[in-house]
Amino acid sequence: MDKIPMTAAGYAALENELKHCQQVERPRIIQQITEARGHGDLSENAEYHAAKEAQSHNEGRIAELEDKLARAEVIDVSKLSGDTVKFGATVTLIDEDTEKKQVWQIVGEPEADAKEGRISISSPLARALLGKKKGASVEVVTPGGAKAYEVVKVEWR
């Protein structure tokens, strides 16, 4: 059973989602199933089938979250330091073609969210950055072609 590295914030977010699935969604879906059963013939009851499908999806998500939490290896990023990019680092990059600045935190797979500036440690960009220091240039092959970046800052937040 492989450990899944994640930040304390990522672990807390998964815990909150699990609680929501168990304490809010599960009872709501059970109520929907109970109401749909009251509408008679289950074989042609679309509400019943939709509620059963929602129940199946929710229970699957609960199992997935429980598994991720059980395998989590929480890494306290605030205790990390150094000038080399590794798990938990927040890295400021400059795109060498466009001069556009980007800031990414390298996190575990379950908490990655590009819109929030968090990339998975297994992503091509994170893999290219690991072990690099401020001033280093990295080239990453993306779906849109090769991109070159300069590391301008490595910090721990």
DAPEPE-V371620 format. One record per helix or strand. SS is the DSSP state (helix for helix, strand for strand). FROM is the first residue (numbers start at 1). LEN is the number of residues. Records with the same first field share a line. If there is no record, write none. Layout:
SS=FROM-LEN, FROM-LEN
This chain:
strand=4-4, 72-4, 84-1, 90-6, 101-7, 113-1, 118-3, 133-1, 137-6, 145-11
helix=8-30, 42-3, 46-26, 77-3, 109-3, 114-3, 124-6
